[in-house]
């Protein structure tokens, strides 16, 4: 049976810690290793940086976690239409941390997939 968790945060870097702590707690609960948890924490941080528009006081970042049998999928929805320079580090850093990382700047969505080592 899959677990699902939703989290909505104001679009500000100060709330990134809440997302990192939530991500780590969920991954630990589902027996991901210390290294896998740290990889997810860093990937979430980069996803939020890529998708926040700190100039929008009403903006938010929505995270959806789906966990099933050693795999976690995290979908992050943020500000659509972010410029490519806002996400220059994303692919370089995040693709090394997770099994799959999809970034759609037009819609403002990141999808991360990480599988736990057997």
QUIDA-V232593 format. One line per field, one symbol per residue. phi: phi as a letter, one per 30 degrees, with the letter a starting at -180 (. if undefined). Layout:
phi->???
This chain:
phi->.dcbbbbbbddbddceddddddedddddeciddeddddddedddedddedccbddcdcdbbccbcbbahibccbcccbddiddeddbededdddddcbdbbcbcdddibbbcbbcddd
